[in-house]
Structure formats: C-alpha cells, structure tokens
C-alpha cells in the first residue's frame, strides 16, 4: 500500500473509475502488460471541452492532462485492486485537441507524465508520444492512453466474462432450437 500512502501524502483523492462510453473495456491484460483505453479529463457532465490554442492555453490544458492521469490511475486501481501491483508505466500516448499551428503538445502531456512520476516514482517514468489532433471525442482537449507492466497474479478474466457468457447462452439457445 505504499502507492496509496503516497497518494495521501500528495493530497490526491482518486475519482471513481469511469465506465466505457462505447463498445470497449477500460483495460485489457495480456501477460504482464495492461493496455488502458484512452481517457479524458473530467467525466460525464463535468467533462471539459475545448481546443488548445483557441479556447485554452497550454498551461490550462496541462491541468486537464493531469486530471486525465488521475482518471487513468483510477482505472489501474479498479482493475488491479492494489496500485503497488503497477510495476512500471511503460508507454503513454497523449493526444491534444489543438489548432494546426499549436506545437506545444509535449508541454501539455507533461501534466500526466509529471503526475505518474509524482505518484509512482521511478516506476512512473515511461516512453511517450505527444501528438496534436484536429478533434477528439466530445471536444475534449486531451485524451491519454497508456500501457503498464503489472506485477504478479494471473490476468483477470473480468472483461471477458460477459462476452463469454453471452456466447455460451447463444450456443445453448441454438442447440435447443
């Protein structure tokens, strides 16, 4: 629980892990790697909207990237139960909804990268890409996804269970017909 203690020291309360808004899951685990789906800042009605370079500065967008990082950590916690199971943040892909002339995408995504290092220490140092986009879903200013390395335990089967049950039910119904 060292990571949980670190969050408390930093005065950070994690938001609840948001639910997927379309036909995907929050995370998929393959071996010791977990691939987290893209998240944005805020959630639902409190979701932030705007284009960096037009509606907000890079400094404002950086705070939204930090908020997005908190949403990603919340997903890690929900999926793993214990943040100490995060062995390493491996890769971050940060997408910035920005004007064509905006070129400070790395400064924006530092909001998330800095948070990961604050919370996880050296385990939070990662490879990264920060790119500009002409738009993002629902007009959010940033979307970030990441890959993490997970320590111990078998891959959770939670995400596959509903689909597997549905498939089994269809097979059973087909046999009865």
N, CA and C atoms as an extended XYZ file, in Angstrom:
531
Properties=species:S:1:pos:R:3:atomname:S:1:resname:S:1:resid:I:1 pbc="F F F"
N         0.816       -1.209        0.000 N   UNK     1
C         0.000        0.000        0.000 CA  UNK     1
C         0.859        1.272        0.000 C   UNK     1
N         2.104        1.149       -0.429 N   UNK     2
C         2.978        2.316       -0.472 CA  UNK     2
C         2.458        3.379       -1.439 C   UNK     2
N         1.922        2.936       -2.576 N   UNK     3
C         1.421        3.901       -3.562 CA  UNK     3
C         0.197        4.625       -3.023 C   UNK     3
N        -0.677        3.916       -2.325 N   UNK     4
C        -1.867        4.534       -1.719 CA  UNK     4
C        -1.424        5.581       -0.686 C   UNK     4
N        -0.397        5.245        0.070 N   UNK     5
C         0.140        6.176        1.068 CA  UNK     5
C         0.697        7.419        0.378 C   UNK     5
N         1.375        7.203       -0.741 N   UNK     6
C         1.935        8.328       -1.500 CA  UNK     6
C         0.814        9.250       -1.996 C   UNK     6
N        -0.274        8.676       -2.463 N   UNK     7
C        -1.416        9.490       -2.898 CA  UNK     7
C        -1.917       10.365       -1.753 C   UNK     7
N        -2.018        9.784       -0.560 N   UNK     8
C        -2.466       10.546        0.613 CA  UNK     8
C        -1.487       11.674        0.936 C   UNK     8
N        -0.175       11.372        0.878 N   UNK     9
C         0.838       12.391        1.135 CA  UNK     9
C         0.719       13.561        0.163 C   UNK     9
N         0.367       13.257       -1.075 N   UNK    10
C         0.218       14.286       -2.106 CA  UNK    10
C        -1.144       14.989       -2.032 C   UNK    10
N        -2.025       14.500       -1.147 N   UNK    11
C        -3.364       15.088       -1.029 CA  UNK    11
C        -4.256       14.764       -2.209 C   UNK    11
N        -4.023       13.616       -2.817 N   UNK    12
C        -4.773       13.222       -4.012 CA  UNK    12
C        -5.856       12.207       -3.646 C   UNK    12
N        -7.093       12.540       -4.005 N   UNK    13
C        -8.211       11.609       -3.919 CA  UNK    13
C        -8.542       11.181       -5.339 C   UNK    13
N        -8.492        9.894       -5.593 N   UNK    14
C        -8.798        9.413       -6.935 CA  UNK    14
C       -10.290        9.518       -7.216 C   UNK    14
N       -10.641        9.891       -8.444 N   UNK    15
C       -12.056        9.859       -8.822 CA  UNK    15
C       -12.474        8.404       -9.009 C   UNK    15
N       -13.767        8.137       -9.071 N   UNK    16
C       -14.181        6.772       -9.403 CA  UNK    16
C       -13.761        6.465      -10.838 C   UNK    16
N       -13.437        5.219      -11.115 N   UNK    17
C       -13.080        4.828      -12.482 CA  UNK    17
C       -14.314        4.982      -13.363 C   UNK    17
N       -14.154        5.690      -14.456 N   UNK    18
C       -15.282        5.910      -15.356 CA  UNK    18
C       -15.568        4.648      -16.164 C   UNK    18
N       -16.811        4.506      -16.549 N   UNK    19
C       -17.223        3.375      -17.369 CA  UNK    19
C       -16.987        3.700      -18.839 C   UNK    19
N       -16.711        2.687      -19.649 N   UNK    20
C       -16.581        2.930      -21.088 CA  UNK    20
C       -17.873        3.517      -21.648 C   UNK    20
N       -17.737        4.389      -22.640 N   UNK    21
C       -18.912        5.049      -23.223 CA  UNK    21
C       -19.306        4.447      -24.566 C   UNK    21
N       -18.623        3.387      -24.984 N   UNK    22
C       -18.939        2.723      -26.245 CA  UNK    22
C       -18.595        1.242      -26.100 C   UNK    22
N       -18.394        0.578      -27.211 N   UNK    23
C       -18.159       -0.857      -27.216 CA  UNK    23
C       -16.667       -1.176      -27.022 C   UNK    23
N       -16.183       -0.982      -25.807 N   UNK    24
C       -14.809       -1.311      -25.431 CA  UNK    24
C       -14.762       -1.478      -23.923 C   UNK    24
N       -13.616       -1.899      -23.402 N   UNK    25
C       -13.420       -2.048      -21.967 CA  UNK    25
C       -12.338       -1.078      -21.521 C   UNK    25
N       -12.285       -0.789      -20.224 N   UNK    26
C       -11.293        0.149      -19.697 CA  UNK    26
C        -9.865       -0.354      -19.828 C   UNK    26
N        -9.684       -1.668      -19.757 N   UNK    27
C        -8.333       -2.221      -19.803 CA  UNK    27
C        -8.367       -3.655      -20.291 C   UNK    27
N        -7.295       -4.040      -20.964 N   UNK    28
C        -7.110       -5.415      -21.396 CA  UNK    28
C        -5.717       -5.831      -20.965 C   UNK    28
N        -5.661       -7.003      -20.353 N   UNK    29
C        -4.368       -7.504      -19.902 CA  UNK    29
C        -3.915       -8.646      -20.792 C   UNK    29
N        -2.654       -8.607      -21.167 N   UNK    30
C        -2.028       -9.668      -21.932 CA  UNK    30
C        -0.696       -9.963      -21.260 C   UNK    30
N        -0.608      -11.111      -20.621 N   UNK    31
C         0.593      -11.427      -19.855 CA  UNK    31
C         0.754      -10.429      -18.721 C   UNK    31
N         1.916       -9.837      -18.618 N   UNK    32
C         2.166       -8.848      -17.564 CA  UNK    32
C         1.959       -7.418      -18.032 C   UNK    32
N         1.400       -7.240      -19.218 N   UNK    33
C         1.106       -5.892      -19.705 CA  UNK    33
C        -0.394       -5.632      -19.640 C   UNK    33
N        -0.745       -4.420      -19.243 N   UNK    34
C        -2.138       -3.997      -19.245 CA  UNK    34
C        -2.239       -2.748      -20.110 C   UNK    34
N        -3.156       -2.794      -21.067 N   UNK    35
C        -3.380       -1.708      -22.004 CA  UNK    35
C        -4.621       -0.953      -21.548 C   UNK    35
N        -4.450        0.309      -21.185 N   UNK    36
C        -5.577        1.114      -20.715 CA  UNK    36
C        -6.143        1.937      -21.867 C   UNK    36
N        -7.454        1.908      -22.012 N   UNK    37
C        -8.134        2.688      -23.036 CA  UNK    37
C        -7.953        4.175      -22.774 C   UNK    37
N        -8.082        4.960      -23.821 N   UNK    38
C        -7.949        6.404      -23.702 CA  UNK    38
C        -8.990        7.001      -22.782 C   UNK    38
N        -8.557        7.939      -21.982 N   UNK    39
C        -9.431        8.687      -21.073 CA  UNK    39
C        -9.205       10.170      -21.300 C   UNK    39
N       -10.183       10.953      -20.887 N   UNK    40
C       -10.071       12.408      -20.957 CA  UNK    40
C       -10.262       13.004      -19.580 C   UNK    40
N       -10.214       14.332      -19.495 N   UNK    41
C       -10.399       14.994      -18.203 CA  UNK    41
C       -11.865       15.035      -17.807 C   UNK    41
N       -12.113       15.008      -16.511 N   UNK    42
C       -13.494       15.062      -16.024 CA  UNK    42
C       -14.247       13.818      -16.449 C   UNK    42
N       -15.558       13.848      -16.245 N   UNK    43
C       -16.393       12.711      -16.599 CA  UNK    43
C       -17.836       13.184      -16.672 C   UNK    43
N       -18.565       12.671      -17.634 N   UNK    44
C       -19.982       12.996      -17.763 CA  UNK    44
C       -20.218       14.481      -17.955 C   UNK    44
N       -21.112       15.047      -17.151 N   UNK    45
C       -21.459       16.462      -17.275 CA  UNK    45
C       -20.293       17.377      -16.925 C   UNK    45
N       -19.348       16.890      -16.124 N   UNK    46
C       -18.211       17.721      -15.735 CA  UNK    46
C       -17.053       17.606      -16.723 C   UNK    46
N       -17.270       16.911      -17.848 N   UNK    47
C       -16.214       16.742      -18.826 CA  UNK    47
C       -15.859       18.095      -19.453 C   UNK    47
N       -14.578       18.358      -19.538 N   UNK    48
C       -14.057       19.612      -20.087 CA  UNK    48
C       -14.049       19.530      -21.606 C   UNK    48
N       -14.337       20.646      -22.246 N   UNK    49
C       -14.310       20.712      -23.707 CA  UNK    49
C       -13.506       21.919      -24.143 C   UNK    49
N       -12.871       21.823      -25.299 N   UNK    50
C       -12.169       22.973      -25.861 CA  UNK    50
C       -10.946       22.574      -26.654 C   UNK    50
N       -10.522       23.493      -27.500 N   UNK    51
C        -9.379       23.297      -28.372 CA  UNK    51
C        -8.213       24.121      -27.847 C   UNK    51
N        -7.076       23.455      -27.654 N   UNK    52
C        -5.878       24.128      -27.151 CA  UNK    52
C        -5.326       25.025      -28.260 C   UNK    52
N        -5.003       26.252      -27.891 N   UNK    53
C        -4.537       27.233      -28.858 CA  UNK    53
C        -5.642       28.153      -29.328 C   UNK    53
N        -6.896       27.787      -29.034 N   UNK    54
C        -8.044       28.633      -29.384 CA  UNK    54
C        -8.873       28.928      -28.141 C   UNK    54
N        -9.311       27.876      -27.441 N   UNK    55
C       -10.187       28.023      -26.283 CA  UNK    55
C        -9.439       28.017      -24.957 C   UNK    55
N        -8.193       27.557      -24.968 N   UNK    56
C        -7.412       27.477      -23.731 CA  UNK    56
C        -5.923       27.498      -24.054 C   UNK    56
N        -5.142       27.842      -23.047 N   UNK    57
C        -3.687       27.871      -23.171 CA  UNK    57
C        -3.114       26.482      -22.926 C   UNK    57
N        -1.844       26.307      -23.235 N   UNK    58
C        -1.204       25.019      -22.950 CA  UNK    58
C        -1.136       24.767      -21.454 C   UNK    58
N        -1.005       25.847      -20.665 N   UNK    59
C        -0.970       25.689      -19.204 CA  UNK    59
C        -2.299       25.148      -18.677 C   UNK    59
N        -3.398       25.674      -19.204 N   UNK    60
C        -4.711       25.170      -18.801 CA  UNK    60
C        -4.888       23.715      -19.236 C   UNK    60
N        -4.461       23.424      -20.458 N   UNK    61
C        -4.580       22.061      -20.968 CA  UNK    61
C        -3.711       21.091      -20.159 C   UNK    61
N        -2.575       21.576      -19.654 N   UNK    62
C        -1.701       20.728      -18.835 CA  UNK    62
C        -2.433       20.263      -17.578 C   UNK    62
N        -3.249       21.146      -16.972 N   UNK    63
C        -4.020       20.738      -15.791 CA  UNK    63
C        -5.060       19.678      -16.180 C   UNK    63
N        -5.588       19.771      -17.389 N   UNK    64
C        -6.548       18.761      -17.857 CA  UNK    64
C        -5.844       17.428      -18.131 C   UNK    64
N        -4.591       17.482      -18.578 N   UNK    65
C        -3.821       16.251      -18.774 CA  UNK    65
C        -3.553       15.592      -17.422 C   UNK    65
N        -3.306       16.394      -16.404 N   UNK    66
C        -3.115       15.842      -15.053 CA  UNK    66
C        -4.400       15.154      -14.579 C   UNK    66
N        -5.532       15.811      -14.792 N   UNK    67
C        -6.826       15.232      -14.429 CA  UNK    67
C        -7.057       13.913      -15.171 C   UNK    67
N        -6.649       13.873      -16.419 N   UNK    68
C        -6.764       12.639      -17.202 CA  UNK    68
C        -5.883       11.554      -16.601 C   UNK    68
N        -4.692       11.921      -16.152 N   UNK    69
C        -3.810       10.966      -15.481 CA  UNK    69
C        -4.455       10.387      -14.232 C   UNK    69
N        -5.171       11.222      -13.486 N   UNK    70
C        -5.883       10.734      -12.301 CA  UNK    70
C        -6.950        9.712      -12.702 C   UNK    70
N        -7.634        9.985      -13.812 N   UNK    71
C        -8.640        9.038      -14.301 CA  UNK    71
C        -7.993        7.710      -14.691 C   UNK    71
N        -6.810        7.763      -15.281 N   UNK    72
C        -6.101        6.534      -15.643 CA  UNK    72
C        -5.655        5.761      -14.399 C   UNK    72
N        -5.161        6.471      -13.387 N   UNK    73
C        -4.766        5.804      -12.143 CA  UNK    73
C        -5.981        5.166      -11.476 C   UNK    73
N        -7.131        5.830      -11.567 N   UNK    74
C        -8.368        5.262      -11.004 CA  UNK    74
C        -8.715        3.950      -11.703 C   UNK    74
N        -8.502        3.874      -13.007 N   UNK    75
C        -8.747        2.633      -13.740 CA  UNK    75
C        -7.751        1.565      -13.291 C   UNK    75
N        -6.484        1.945      -13.125 N   UNK    76
C        -5.475        0.981      -12.642 CA  UNK    76
C        -5.914        0.398      -11.306 C   UNK    76
N        -6.355        1.261      -10.409 N   UNK    77
C        -6.793        0.826       -9.076 CA  UNK    77
C        -7.993       -0.114       -9.182 C   UNK    77
N        -8.962        0.259      -10.014 N   UNK    78
C       -10.164       -0.568      -10.172 CA  UNK    78
C        -9.831       -1.932      -10.775 C   UNK    78
N        -8.926       -1.967      -11.715 N   UNK    79
C        -8.583       -3.214      -12.392 CA  UNK    79
C        -7.681       -4.113      -11.549 C   UNK    79
N        -6.748       -3.515      -10.807 N   UNK    80
C        -5.736       -4.291      -10.086 CA  UNK    80
C        -6.027       -4.444       -8.599 C   UNK    80
N        -6.853       -3.556       -8.049 N   UNK    81
C        -7.145       -3.600       -6.618 CA  UNK    81
C        -6.084       -2.934       -5.768 C   UNK    81
N        -4.829       -3.044       -6.151 N   UNK    82
C        -3.709       -2.502       -5.386 CA  UNK    82
C        -2.736       -1.835       -6.351 C   UNK    82
N        -2.531       -0.533       -6.185 N   UNK    83
C        -1.640        0.202       -7.090 CA  UNK    83
C        -0.183       -0.217       -6.969 C   UNK    83
N         0.167       -0.916       -5.903 N   UNK    84
C         1.533       -1.432       -5.789 CA  UNK    84
C         1.793       -2.543       -6.805 C   UNK    84
N         0.748       -3.050       -7.430 N   UNK    85
C         0.918       -4.051       -8.494 CA  UNK    85
C         1.367       -3.424       -9.804 C   UNK    85
N         1.339       -2.083       -9.885 N   UNK    86
C         1.868       -1.404      -11.069 CA  UNK    86
C         3.390       -1.462      -10.962 C   UNK    86
N         3.998       -2.317      -11.756 N   UNK    87
C         5.455       -2.452      -11.739 CA  UNK    87
C         6.100       -1.268      -12.460 C   UNK    87
N         5.446       -0.820      -13.541 N   UNK    88
C         6.015        0.270      -14.328 CA  UNK    88
C         4.960        0.828      -15.271 C   UNK    88
N         4.996        2.148      -15.448 N   UNK    89
C         4.260        2.761      -16.554 CA  UNK    89
C         5.198        2.608      -17.747 C   UNK    89
N         4.774        1.875      -18.758 N   UNK    90
C         5.656        1.553      -19.882 CA  UNK    90
C         5.584        2.614      -20.967 C   UNK    90
N         4.372        2.969      -21.395 N   UNK    91
C         4.197        3.853      -22.543 CA  UNK    91
C         2.954        4.697      -22.356 C   UNK    91
N         3.063        5.964      -22.719 N   UNK    92
C         1.940        6.898      -22.681 CA  UNK    92
C         1.770        7.475      -24.081 C   UNK    92
N         0.539        7.509      -24.550 N   UNK    93
C         0.203        8.203      -25.794 CA  UNK    93
C        -0.745        9.323      -25.422 C   UNK    93
N        -0.286       10.555      -25.603 N   UNK    94
C        -1.098       11.728      -25.300 CA  UNK    94
C        -1.523       12.433      -26.567 C   UNK    94
N        -2.822       12.633      -26.702 N   UNK    95
C        -3.384       13.310      -27.874 CA  UNK    95
C        -3.980       14.640      -27.432 C   UNK    95
N        -3.629       15.694      -28.148 N   UNK    96
C        -4.064       17.043      -27.795 CA  UNK    96
C        -4.946       17.584      -28.908 C   UNK    96
N        -6.158       17.975      -28.562 N   UNK    97
C        -7.090       18.609      -29.493 CA  UNK    97
C        -6.631       20.060      -29.634 C   UNK    97
N        -6.036       20.389      -30.773 N   UNK    98
C        -5.414       21.711      -30.882 CA  UNK    98
C        -5.549       22.307      -32.280 C   UNK    98
N        -5.260       23.600      -32.334 N   UNK    99
C        -5.239       24.305      -33.613 CA  UNK    99
C        -4.037       23.812      -34.420 C   UNK    99
N        -4.072       23.965      -35.757 N   UNK   100
C        -2.973       23.468      -36.586 CA  UNK   100
C        -1.611       24.085      -36.247 C   UNK   100
N        -1.600       25.333      -35.813 N   UNK   101
C        -0.319       25.989      -35.529 CA  UNK   101
C         0.212       25.722      -34.123 C   UNK   101
N        -0.568       25.054      -33.272 N   UNK   102
C        -0.124       24.769      -31.908 CA  UNK   102
C         0.963       23.696      -31.945 C   UNK   102
N         2.058       23.902      -31.233 N   UNK   103
C         3.165       22.955      -31.264 CA  UNK   103
C         3.694       22.531      -29.911 C   UNK   103
N         2.979       22.845      -28.842 N   UNK   104
C         3.466       22.516      -27.501 CA  UNK   104
C         2.767       21.303      -26.892 C   UNK   104
N         2.443       20.316      -27.708 N   UNK   105
C         1.783       19.112      -27.212 CA  UNK   105
C         2.578       18.448      -26.081 C   UNK   105
N         3.929       18.362      -26.180 N   UNK   106
C         4.672       17.742      -25.073 CA  UNK   106
C         4.490       18.469      -23.739 C   UNK   106
N         4.408       19.802      -23.774 N   UNK   107
C         4.194       20.563      -22.534 CA  UNK   107
C         2.841       20.217      -21.919 C   UNK   107
N         1.843       20.022      -22.765 N   UNK   108
C         0.505       19.671      -22.275 CA  UNK   108
C         0.536       18.302      -21.602 C   UNK   108
N         1.076       17.307      -22.284 N   UNK   109
C         1.051       15.924      -21.792 CA  UNK   109
C         1.961       15.751      -20.575 C   UNK   109
N         2.869       16.693      -20.343 N   UNK   110
C         3.669       16.660      -19.111 CA  UNK   110
C         2.783       16.657      -17.866 C   UNK   110
N         1.581       17.189      -17.969 N   UNK   111
C         0.660       17.164      -16.830 CA  UNK   111
C         0.417       15.747      -16.348 C   UNK   111
N         0.251       14.824      -17.272 N   UNK   112
C         0.051       13.411      -16.932 CA  UNK   112
C         1.372       12.754      -16.562 C   UNK   112
N         2.398       12.986      -17.360 N   UNK   113
C         3.700       12.361      -17.106 CA  UNK   113
C         4.248       12.755      -15.743 C   UNK   113
N         4.166       14.036      -15.415 N   UNK   114
C         4.653       14.511      -14.112 CA  UNK   114
C         3.883       13.840      -12.974 C   UNK   114
N         2.556       13.704      -13.140 N   UNK   115
C         1.734       13.043      -12.121 CA  UNK   115
C         2.184       11.600      -11.912 C   UNK   115
N         2.404       10.867      -13.003 N   UNK   116
C         2.817        9.468      -12.878 CA  UNK   116
C         4.131        9.349      -12.098 C   UNK   116
N         5.071       10.262      -12.335 N   UNK   117
C         6.345       10.220      -11.613 CA  UNK   117
C         6.135       10.619      -10.153 C   UNK   117
N         5.276       11.610       -9.889 N   UNK   118
C         4.978       12.003       -8.506 CA  UNK   118
C         4.398       10.831       -7.712 C   UNK   118
N         3.488       10.109       -8.330 N   UNK   119
C         2.770        9.034       -7.634 CA  UNK   119
C         3.594        7.747       -7.564 C   UNK   119
N         4.196        7.349       -8.689 N   UNK   120
C         4.864        6.053       -8.758 CA  UNK   120
C         6.389        6.130       -8.650 C   UNK   120
N         6.951        7.322       -8.567 N   UNK   121
C         8.404        7.452       -8.514 CA  UNK   121
C         9.028        6.964       -9.807 C   UNK   121
N        10.161        6.264       -9.721 N   UNK   122
C        10.839        5.772      -10.923 CA  UNK   122
C         9.974        4.801      -11.723 C   UNK   122
N         9.033        4.123      -11.068 N   UNK   123
C         8.110        3.231      -11.786 CA  UNK   123
C         7.202        4.018      -12.721 C   UNK   123
N         7.100        5.320      -12.501 N   UNK   124
C         6.243        6.166      -13.328 CA  UNK   124
C         6.932        6.751      -14.543 C   UNK   124
N         8.252        6.588      -14.673 N   UNK   125
C         8.986        7.084      -15.850 CA  UNK   125
C         8.675        6.168      -17.026 C   UNK   125
N         8.380        6.766      -18.171 N   UNK   126
C         7.836        5.992      -19.277 CA  UNK   126
C         8.289        6.531      -20.631 C   UNK   126
N         8.132        5.701      -21.651 N   UNK   127
C         8.248        6.146      -23.040 CA  UNK   127
C         6.951        6.891      -23.361 C   UNK   127
N         7.028        7.839      -24.329 N   UNK   128
C         5.837        8.650      -24.563 CA  UNK   128
C         5.802        9.218      -25.969 C   UNK   128
N         4.582        9.406      -26.451 N   UNK   129
C         4.319       10.171      -27.657 CA  UNK   129
C         3.285       11.225      -27.291 C   UNK   129
N         3.475       12.436      -27.811 N   UNK   130
C         2.515       13.527      -27.600 CA  UNK   130
C         2.226       14.130      -28.965 C   UNK   130
N         0.987       13.991      -29.404 N   UNK   131
C         0.634       14.403      -30.762 CA  UNK   131
C        -0.571       15.338      -30.759 C   UNK   131
N        -0.675       16.128      -31.811 N   UNK   132
C        -1.808       17.021      -31.993 CA  UNK   132
C        -2.870       16.373      -32.867 C   UNK   132
N        -4.121       16.662      -32.552 N   UNK   133
C        -5.267       16.136      -33.296 CA  UNK   133
C        -6.172       17.296      -33.690 C   UNK   133
N        -6.869       17.142      -34.799 N   UNK   134
C        -7.800       18.198      -35.212 CA  UNK   134
C        -9.080       18.169      -34.386 C   UNK   134
N        -9.385       17.022      -33.789 N   UNK   135
C       -10.527       16.924      -32.875 CA  UNK   135
C       -10.370       15.660      -32.035 C   UNK   135
N       -11.094       15.636      -30.920 N   UNK   136
C       -11.153       14.468      -30.051 CA  UNK   136
C       -12.615       14.251      -29.668 C   UNK   136
N       -12.989       13.063      -29.199 N   UNK   137
C       -14.385       12.790      -28.862 CA  UNK   137
C       -14.987       13.833      -27.920 C   UNK   137
N       -16.185       14.251      -28.217 N   UNK   138
C       -16.932       15.219      -27.403 CA  UNK   138
C       -16.195       16.531      -27.207 C   UNK   138
N       -15.212       16.817      -28.049 N   UNK   139
C       -14.497       18.093      -27.968 CA  UNK   139
C       -13.545       18.205      -26.791 C   UNK   139
N       -13.164       17.071      -26.157 N   UNK   140
C       -12.252       17.140      -25.011 CA  UNK   140
C       -10.886       17.650      -25.476 C   UNK   140
N       -10.156       18.364      -24.606 N   UNK   141
C        -8.868       18.930      -25.020 CA  UNK   141
C        -7.725       17.916      -25.064 C   UNK   141
N        -7.800       16.867      -24.260 N   UNK   142
C        -6.753       15.841      -24.266 CA  UNK   142
C        -7.380       14.461      -24.082 C   UNK   142
N        -6.747       13.481      -24.685 N   UNK   143
C        -7.073       12.080      -24.441 CA  UNK   143
C        -5.737       11.366      -24.280 C   UNK   143
N        -5.665       10.527      -23.258 N   UNK   144
C        -4.415        9.831      -22.972 CA  UNK   144
C        -4.706        8.358      -22.731 C   UNK   144
N        -3.871        7.525      -23.320 N   UNK   145
C        -3.932        6.086      -23.059 CA  UNK   145
C        -2.550        5.650      -22.604 C   UNK   145
N        -2.472        4.495      -21.961 N   UNK   146
C        -1.151        4.037      -21.530 CA  UNK   146
C        -1.089        2.522      -21.437 C   UNK   146
N         0.142        2.055      -21.399 N   UNK   147
C         0.441        0.642      -21.207 CA  UNK   147
C         1.232        0.546      -19.913 C   UNK   147
N         0.822       -0.386      -19.049 N   UNK   148
C         1.543       -0.573      -17.789 CA  UNK   148
C         2.000       -2.025      -17.672 C   UNK   148
N         3.074       -2.207      -16.933 N   UNK   149
C         3.529       -3.546      -16.590 CA  UNK   149
C         2.983       -3.870      -15.211 C   UNK   149
N         2.427       -5.067      -15.075 N   UNK   150
C         1.763       -5.469      -13.841 CA  UNK   150
C         2.579       -6.557      -13.154 C   UNK   150
N         2.729       -6.431      -11.851 N   UNK   151
C         3.441       -7.433      -11.058 CA  UNK   151
C         2.476       -8.492      -10.548 C   UNK   151
N         2.874       -9.750      -10.651 N   UNK   152
C         2.183      -10.854      -10.010 CA  UNK   152
C         0.767      -11.125      -10.456 C   UNK   152
N         0.355      -12.348      -10.172 N   UNK   153
C        -1.033      -12.748      -10.379 CA  UNK   153
C        -1.375      -13.037      -11.819 C   UNK   153
N        -2.403      -13.829      -11.982 N   UNK   154
C        -2.883      -14.175      -13.311 CA  UNK   154
C        -3.678      -13.024      -13.891 C   UNK   154
N        -3.767      -13.004      -15.183 N   UNK   155
C        -4.545      -11.970      -15.864 CA  UNK   155
C        -6.006      -12.090      -15.456 C   UNK   155
N        -6.632      -10.961      -15.078 N   UNK   156
C        -8.039      -11.027      -14.698 CA  UNK   156
C        -8.904      -11.364      -15.896 C   UNK   156
N        -9.948      -12.134      -15.663 N   UNK   157
C       -10.840      -12.535      -16.748 CA  UNK   157
C       -12.129      -11.734      -16.739 C   UNK   157
N       -12.234      -10.730      -15.871 N   UNK   158
C       -13.476       -9.960      -15.733 CA  UNK   158
C       -14.010       -9.444      -17.044 C   UNK   158
N       -13.146       -8.818      -17.828 N   UNK   159
C       -13.604       -8.182      -19.056 CA  UNK   159
C       -14.162       -9.208      -20.042 C   UNK   159
N       -13.631      -10.420      -20.022 N   UNK   160
C       -14.073      -11.431      -20.975 CA  UNK   160
C       -15.341      -12.139      -20.527 C   UNK   160
N       -15.632      -12.164      -19.257 N   UNK   161
C       -16.765      -12.944      -18.754 CA  UNK   161
C       -18.101      -12.599      -19.377 C   UNK   161
N       -18.515      -11.321      -19.431 N   UNK   162
C       -19.839      -11.036      -20.008 CA  UNK   162
C       -19.947      -11.519      -21.453 C   UNK   162
N       -18.916      -11.325      -22.262 N   UNK   163
C       -18.951      -11.763      -23.650 CA  UNK   163
C       -18.980      -13.284      -23.721 C   UNK   163
N       -18.197      -13.933      -22.861 N   UNK   164
C       -18.166      -15.392      -22.855 CA  UNK   164
C       -19.523      -15.952      -22.447 C   UNK   164
N       -20.160      -15.346      -21.455 N   UNK   165
C       -21.490      -15.804      -21.026 CA  UNK   165
C       -22.507      -15.633      -22.154 C   UNK   165
N       -22.435      -14.500      -22.822 N   UNK   166
C       -23.367      -14.216      -23.910 CA  UNK   166
C       -23.186      -15.241      -25.028 C   UNK   166
N       -21.933      -15.542      -25.371 N   UNK   167
C       -21.635      -16.512      -26.418 CA  UNK   167
C       -22.140      -17.902      -26.019 C   UNK   167
N       -21.900      -18.289      -24.764 N   UNK   168
C       -22.358      -19.592      -24.272 CA  UNK   168
C       -23.882      -19.681      -24.297 C   UNK   168
N       -24.552      -18.593      -23.928 N   UNK   169
C       -26.015      -18.572      -23.931 CA  UNK   169
C       -26.547      -18.716      -25.353 C   UNK   169
N       -25.901      -18.091      -26.329 N   UNK   170
C       -26.325      -18.205      -27.731 CA  UNK   170
C       -26.160      -19.636      -28.223 C   UNK   170
N       -25.022      -20.250      -27.867 N   UNK   171
C       -24.785      -21.641      -28.272 CA  UNK   171
C       -25.848      -22.562      -27.670 C   UNK   171
N       -26.164      -22.340      -26.392 N   UNK   172
C       -27.158      -23.156      -25.704 CA  UNK   172
C       -28.532      -22.976      -26.345 C   UNK   172
N       -28.884      -21.748      -26.677 N   UNK   173
C       -30.172      -21.468      -27.309 CA  UNK   173
C       -30.230      -22.105      -28.699 C   UNK   173
N       -29.115      -22.075      -29.423 N   UNK   174
C       -29.065      -22.678      -30.768 CA  UNK   174
C       -29.246      -24.181      -30.700 C   UNK   174
N       -28.685      -24.814      -29.663 N   UNK   175
C       -28.826      -26.272      -29.505 CA  UNK   175
C       -30.260      -26.650      -29.184 C   UNK   175
N       -30.962      -25.811      -28.464 N   UNK   176
C       -32.361      -26.118      -28.101 CA  UNK   176
C       -33.295      -25.958      -29.287 C   UNK   176
N       -32.918      -25.150      -30.264 N   UNK   177
C       -33.788      -24.885      -31.429 CA  UNK   177
C       -33.870      -26.044      -32.364 C   UNK   177
